[in-house]
Amino acid sequence: MEATKSKEALINFIKEEFLNESEEEQFNEDTALVSSRIMDSISTLQLVDYIEKEFDIEFNHHEVDQDNLDTVNKMWDFITSKKQ
């Protein structure tokens, strides 16, 4: 897995699917998405589905939470830990 390319794909997916223009301008890898309510429960499930397919990993039920999905950096840490 090429880290930069894959992380960039994750960022692009989030921008395209969940952010409006003003949110996109402020967005970075540490932007809170779940806790700030930019993403709701439906969006979060869409994101989980994308991550599972794109990165060939599987979430356990208890892993679908703010600790793993609130920011791009948290998502990336989670993804890389699952790939090891």
Secondary structure, 3 states (H helix, E strand, C coil): CCHHHHHHHHHHHHHHHHCCHHHHHHCCCCCCCCCCCCCCHHHHHHHHHHHHHHHCCCCCHHHCCHHHHCCHHHHHHHHHHHHC
